[in-house]
């Protein structure tokens, strides 16, 4: 019924929205995208009462979005045609994804357009040239802004002018919320998904030597527990990645390792009911002290929680990391396409602290935001955006 009402709606009666509301514009087909934007509301950066989600209607995810939005108390306006979108004039519009459809809205210069990003990583998507179109880009810290400069997205003058605003770890997606400090020491392995294209595939889950690498790291740390948390899109393009997960779990269990699987990743084992029964799904008594990740946002998620990680680096020439990042993370990188050497990485994990150089530089805030809570920071920034819109409109008169 929703599709029918949108398809035949002429858009003459646009939805009424309170003048103080900001918009979050979303054009994303993945059913699980809500998991990635929920952080903006959980952290207090966006106020559910003052924010409206403008969402492109897709039959595949409509019901899920509608259900989750109601639970969060969020207002959602679905659209099929641009004429069905409320007036953008005077609004602050946040974009969590670099969808091509964003360009249509960005043409409206009476609104302020801000790129939120749904994840911080060294993937190519983090240096998408489209970022130049937004009035402002919110980034985690120095590593983010330096990556934009290296990727040719922004110049140093752009950075100095404040186009990229560092907001620290406030907008880093949360993970492993169920772990406790009193639990058993554990290593978490967070493989990324296979990406939309072959050159964007940084996943290690199907690598032939992944089981032995993880086993060697566990041995080096003298622990026997591992938690596996997969990217929610795993197997979306390459279905065999789900069987690769099952193969990895079997290999680790054969080496007498206690394997835990994140509750949200259990769905990937549906075709392996016997294996699903054997893995541990109760993660409430785990103490995640270290992480193993691919080139992905997982590295920054764990860094935000002060969990030292090592990175399984595939396709090095597709990794858009700065030279300073490579220097800081040198011992924490395992080159999956070269000669596999894990000793330096194990030593890094053994000797790492919760305040190493990488963690500090990854989440540095702007000086005027340093002492502010996430909610206060959002209020300051939104007021800044509105003020600059007013000044800009006055100059145009």
Buried (B, 14 or more C-beta within 10 A) or exposed (E): EEEEEBEEBEBEEBBEBEEEBBBBBBBBEBBBBBBBBBBBBBBBBBBBEEBBBBBBBBEEBBEBBEEBBEEBEBBBBBBBEEEBBBBBEEBBBBBBBBBEBBEEBBEBBEBBBBBBBBBBBBBBBBBBEBBBBBBBBBBBBBBBBBBBBBBEBBEEEBBEEEBBBBBBBBBBBBBBEBBEEEBBBBBBBBBBBBBEEEEBBBBBBBBEEBBBBBBBBBBBBEBBBBBBBBBBBBBBBBEEBBBBBBBBBBBBBEEEBBBBBBEEBEBBBEEBEEBBEEBEEEBEBBEBBBBBBBBBBBBBBBBBBEBBBBBBBBBBEBBBBBEBBBEBBEBBBBEBEEEBEBEEBBEBBEEBEEEBEBBEBBBBBBEEBEEBEBBEBBBBBBEBBBEEBEEEEEEEE
